[in-house]
Amino acid sequence: MIRPPVYLTLLILFASISSYAQFRKYSNEFLNIGAGARGLAMGSAQVASVHDGTAGYWNPAGLVGVKNNPNLNLMHAEYFAGIGKYDYASVAFPATNNKRTFAITGLRFAVDDIMNTLFLVEPDGSINYNNIQAFSSADYAFIFSLAQKMKENKNKNVQFGLNAKVIHRNVGKFAKAWGFGLDAGLQVYQNKWKFGIAGRDITTTFNTWLFSFTEKEKEVLYLTNNEIPVKSSELTAPRLILGVARNFTVSKKVSLLAEANVDLTFDGQRNTLISADPVSADPKLGVECNINNIFYVRAGINNFQKALADGDTLNQKKVWIYQPSAGAGFKISNVTIDYAFANLANQSNPLFTHVFSLKLDMINEKNKKKN
């Protein structure tokens, strides 16, 4: 089977980056996948309750929950039958007074082994498979976080966090981009209630693209009526995530955490539960059952959308669909292993992915007595 020429592939890859300095509705979308199997299992409802190293992704204010010892988090996931690979790592360092935490987070989403068939067809019309080369399209993000406890007493805690993120994206040797943005977050804990707010891309996040083609590649693109991009920029509009969570005591050894988030976007009408112009709202719901602080069971729902009912192509009837998720976690001493079974599609057309993550509290001899 002959693959389509690479200029068709390149058109798809460059479709979202070929405009000049304008807001893109799905710019840097890889930053919305999630971090840690716990959060993914809970339907990405994390803004109010997150309190470990993954808070550098969900809500930097939650990093204050990292106390006494550095906290390391790792995650690997594969999407679309292994075509897309997603890796996450973070490490958080609390101050000696446990009122301030610094964290570094790294994210990578990549599609490897994309076939470059630009020179598949020779000038005489013959096909030469030896001219096929592979390249990768990869997105990277590096997030530097600082969290500070603002107020603490018996009934109420207030904490604030800030992210500075650097973004690097590349499409083989054809295109590269650099970007920069800021996030901010706030958490308020009052008795059994938890409230959170996270502002992402609060100053707008930009990517500046540079393209590099050889003269021979430009010639082929020109002869096939493809535009040859030179330089472009894209902007990511701010978004606001609001969250509320509550702890419920079931017994001496069992507790329940329930959280609801709403993701507010300001870049025009989207296919979400509340869809308007310019503001759309996407709710996320999650629950976690904690058994003796050793075993955890989780579930969540998010990404509510309207889509055509299965098989109903004649009447064009639309129904509400959503993405369910579930998972579990197990803690042994200072090590926690979490698992999520997340659906990337919807409940009627499932596309499930298995996600594993590891959390390690790096306890040293000096702090053993504190733990």
C-alpha atoms as one frame of an Amber mdcrd trajectory, in Angstrom:
protein
   0.000   0.000   0.000   1.438   3.362  -1.065   1.266   6.039   1.611  -0.047
   9.499   0.658   2.651  12.044  -0.157   4.125  13.779   2.834   2.898  17.184
   1.743  -0.596  16.002   2.702   0.741  15.040   6.128   2.584  18.318   6.434
  -0.532  20.271   5.565  -2.300  18.630   8.499   0.610  19.251  10.860   0.984
  22.864   9.803  -2.741  23.643   9.631  -2.817  24.778  13.243   0.403  26.797
  13.109   0.360  28.618   9.800  -1.602  31.700  10.828  -0.018  34.876  12.036
  -0.279  36.004  15.695  -3.854  35.021  16.360  -5.654  33.090  19.073  -5.972
  29.380  18.324  -8.838  27.617  20.056  -6.865  24.414  20.580  -3.368  25.828
  20.884  -0.982  23.783  23.063  -3.717  21.215  23.592  -1.196  18.665  24.876
  -1.090  20.715  28.093  -4.708  19.729  28.793  -4.151  15.945  28.884  -3.512
  15.759  32.629  -0.817  14.617  35.047  -0.823  11.600  37.342  -3.154   8.614
  37.265  -5.011   9.886  40.343  -6.202  13.025  38.572  -7.053  11.219  35.332
  -9.071   8.579  37.216 -11.066  11.356  38.911 -12.087  12.926  35.612  -9.425
  15.666  35.927 -11.335  17.211  38.862  -8.286  18.242  40.901  -8.127  22.018
  41.306  -9.487  22.128  44.862  -8.060  18.946  46.415  -4.663  18.317  44.803
  -1.921  18.469  47.432   1.095  16.574  46.056   3.755  17.168  43.414   1.240
  16.933  40.561  -0.171  20.259  41.758   2.473  21.950  39.639   0.266  20.896
  36.726  -3.284  21.085  38.177  -3.048  24.034  40.567   0.318  25.330  41.807
  -1.219  26.403  45.125  -1.610  22.741  46.090   2.165  22.290  46.207   2.047
  23.596  49.780   0.702  20.134  50.649   4.197  18.715  50.010   5.748  18.734
  53.472   9.074  17.703  55.051  10.403  15.690  52.081  10.818  16.200  48.328
   8.060  14.565  46.290   8.758  12.806  42.971   6.025  11.927  40.436   6.378
   9.947  37.199   3.802   8.903  34.591   3.784   7.245  31.183   0.801   6.733
  28.880   0.277   5.712  25.260  -2.634   6.818  23.116  -4.150   5.595  19.852
  -2.632   2.095  19.997   0.790   3.433  20.921   0.995   6.029  18.142   1.081
   8.893  20.634   3.319   8.708  23.708   2.861  10.961  26.734   5.398  11.303
  29.554   5.235  13.369  32.717   7.729  13.935  35.541   7.857  16.366  38.440
   9.800  16.953  41.615   8.717  19.270  44.440  10.959  20.665  47.190   9.335
  22.013  50.370  11.042  24.688  52.471  12.161  23.787  55.984   9.180  25.615
  57.520   6.716  23.828  55.164   5.173  27.171  54.166   6.744  27.381  50.710
   7.362  24.819  47.957   9.305  24.949  44.701   8.643  22.426  41.918   9.848
  21.560  38.424   7.592  19.726  35.960   8.374  18.258  32.539   5.859  17.079
  29.919   6.346  15.440  26.526   3.755  14.350  23.980   5.120  12.889  20.748
   4.174  10.988  17.629   7.245   9.166  16.381   8.105   7.432  13.113   6.026
   9.638  10.805   6.860   8.721   7.222   8.327  11.512   5.092   7.309  10.556
   1.558   8.141  13.923   0.028  10.585  12.335  -2.423   8.780   9.018  -2.815
   8.042   9.743  -6.472  11.089  10.304  -8.677  11.087  12.973 -11.449  10.485
  10.233 -14.034   7.329   9.074 -12.189   8.823   5.922 -10.672   8.438   5.109
  -6.985  11.572   4.819  -4.874  10.887   3.557  -1.326  14.511   4.190  -0.385
  13.698   7.905  -0.327  11.290   7.484   2.612  12.589   8.855   5.908  11.001
   8.955   9.368  10.631  11.969  11.629   8.930  12.830  14.917   6.474  15.522
  15.968   7.013  16.323  19.651   5.673  18.860  22.136   7.571  19.704  25.342
   6.685  21.831  28.354   8.852  22.778  31.316   6.986  24.273  34.273   8.649
  26.071  37.199   6.329  26.465  40.186   6.386  28.358  43.471   3.702  27.964
  46.148   3.281  29.936  49.370   1.047  29.431  52.413  -0.737  32.751  52.999
  -2.817  31.975  56.079  -3.057  29.055  58.459  -5.171  28.429  61.546  -7.268
  25.661  63.047 -10.242  26.121  60.719  -8.893  27.769  57.583  -5.859  27.530
  55.297  -5.150  29.809  52.338  -2.357  29.101  49.848  -1.250  30.628  46.546
   0.903  29.371  43.680   2.448  30.615  40.444   3.777  28.799  37.354   6.202
  29.967  34.695   6.197  27.591  31.732   8.463  27.252  28.726   7.125  25.397
  25.686   9.121  23.835  22.870   7.537  22.113  19.873   9.123  20.602  16.798
   7.999  18.805  13.675  11.081  16.923  12.513  13.583  19.297  10.958  10.787
  21.216   9.230   9.491  23.413  12.062  10.346  24.470  15.606   8.579  26.710
  18.097   9.287  28.304  21.454   6.696  29.747  23.809   6.241  31.196  27.274
   3.286  31.602  29.631   2.163  32.057  33.230  -0.372  30.230  35.427  -1.648
  31.118  38.899  -3.692  29.262  41.492  -5.388  29.648  44.867  -6.693  27.112
  47.370  -8.785  27.687  50.504  -9.348  24.863  53.012 -12.082  25.412  55.582
 -13.036  22.515  57.844 -13.994  19.658  55.483 -14.513  21.956  52.499 -11.870
  22.752  49.894 -12.082  25.508  47.290  -9.724  26.065  44.388  -9.212  28.355
  41.437  -6.577  28.032  38.717  -5.904  30.536  35.968  -4.001  29.076  33.024
  -2.211  31.172  30.421  -3.236  34.261  32.400  -1.009  36.542  30.296  -1.854
  34.566  27.135   0.735  32.011  26.057   2.462  32.422  22.727   4.329  30.115
  20.392   6.645  31.553  17.764   7.268  29.163  14.872  10.260  29.027  12.541
  10.282  26.789   9.470  13.244  25.268   7.671  13.095  23.663   4.235  15.868
  22.836   1.802  15.704  24.261  -1.699  14.790  20.829  -3.026  11.934  20.492
  -0.523  10.678  23.980  -1.390  10.677  23.031  -5.066   8.531  19.944  -4.444
   6.112  21.894  -2.229   5.836  24.624  -4.867   5.200  22.155  -7.691   2.433
  20.496  -5.635   0.723  23.870  -4.970   1.557  23.919  -1.246   2.258  27.116
   0.649   5.797  27.384   2.015   5.555  28.923   5.513   8.381  31.098   6.781
   7.444  32.306  10.272   4.251  32.511  12.325   2.943  32.944  15.844  -0.053
  31.612  17.730  -1.608  32.713  21.017  -3.336  30.608  23.662  -6.243  32.379
  25.340  -6.556  32.343  29.162  -8.825  29.827  30.873 -10.204  29.688  34.401
 -10.897  26.508  36.374 -13.073  26.655  39.488 -13.304  23.775  41.944 -14.999
  22.728  45.167 -14.406  19.529  47.128 -15.544  18.002  50.406 -14.332  15.200
  52.647 -16.856  12.774  54.131 -16.050  10.436  57.015 -17.623   7.012  56.439
 -15.914   5.165  59.308 -12.682   5.278  61.296 -10.786   3.743  58.391 -12.811
   4.897  55.378 -13.295   8.413  54.019 -14.711   9.822  50.804 -13.582  12.838
  48.772 -15.891  14.329  46.139 -14.871  17.168  43.836 -16.533  19.199  41.096
 -14.685  21.507  38.687 -15.844  23.775  35.910 -13.444  24.726  33.128 -14.219
  28.186  31.702 -12.779  29.118  28.301 -12.941  32.564  26.713 -12.078  31.884
  23.063 -15.551  31.511  21.592 -18.281  28.914  21.488 -17.202  25.306  22.124
 -19.000  21.976  22.075 -19.396  21.837  25.863 -22.255  21.435  28.328 -22.607
  25.218  28.573 -21.747  26.683  25.189 -21.806  30.415  24.545 -19.807  33.158
  22.891 -17.302  34.103  24.175 -17.505  31.976  27.372 -18.026  28.185  27.453
 -18.078  25.917  30.521 -17.008  22.277  30.766 -17.773  20.499  34.084 -15.646
  17.716  35.580 -16.689  15.392  38.417 -14.519  13.074  40.485 -14.698  10.931
  43.623 -12.079   9.090  45.683 -12.592   6.476  48.411  -9.701   6.337  50.890
  -9.319   3.083  52.840  -6.994   3.478  55.802  -4.669   5.768  53.792  -3.382
   2.648  52.029  -5.843   1.734  49.276  -7.775   4.157  47.056 -10.638   3.659
  44.587 -11.518   6.474  42.171 -13.971   7.399  39.408 -14.796  10.455  37.320
 -16.694  11.970  34.401 -15.722  14.858  32.133 -15.816  16.229  28.575 -19.574
  16.464  28.092 -20.365  17.024  24.392 -23.231  16.767  21.932 -22.743  14.259
  19.133 -24.787  12.328  16.623 -26.553   9.304  18.094 -25.026   5.989  17.035
 -26.338   4.926  13.641 -28.597   7.974  13.323 -27.102   9.551  10.205 -30.541
  10.124   8.670 -32.285  12.187  11.356 -29.071  13.876  12.542 -30.253  13.529
  16.130 -27.713  14.644  18.699 -27.316  13.268  22.212 -25.087  14.105  25.150
 -21.949  12.006  25.504 -19.193  12.078  28.120 -15.842  10.525  28.996 -15.863
   8.204  32.024 -12.762   7.150  33.951 -11.875   4.936  36.884  -8.809   3.835
  38.774  -7.148   2.760  41.985  -4.077   3.450  44.072  -1.961   1.604  46.608
   0.463   3.123  49.113   3.332   1.245  50.739   5.433   3.311  53.132   6.643
   6.286  51.079   5.716   4.844  47.655   2.325   5.227  45.953   1.392   3.481
  42.723  -1.701   4.795  40.928  -3.618   3.394  37.976  -6.262   4.969  35.737
  -8.506   3.472  33.078  -9.398   6.578  31.090 -11.681   6.861  28.079 -10.473
   9.288  25.419 -13.641   9.100  23.321 -17.103   8.674  24.918 -19.326   6.099
  26.575 -20.785   4.800  23.281 -17.540   4.744  21.271 -14.873   3.917  23.859
 -11.168   4.450  23.309  -9.684   3.438  26.643  -6.102   3.942  27.748  -4.255
   2.387  30.677  -2.264   4.917  32.695   0.227   4.186  35.489   1.997   6.680
  37.694   4.437   6.544  40.574   4.722   8.894  43.560   7.734   8.799  45.848
   8.262  10.755  49.060  12.037  10.989  49.272  12.395  10.540  53.044  15.868
  11.012  54.513  17.158   9.903  57.882  16.747  13.363  59.374  13.030  13.505
  58.575  12.054   9.925  59.400  10.918  10.885  62.882   8.639  13.582  61.441
   6.829  11.008  59.310
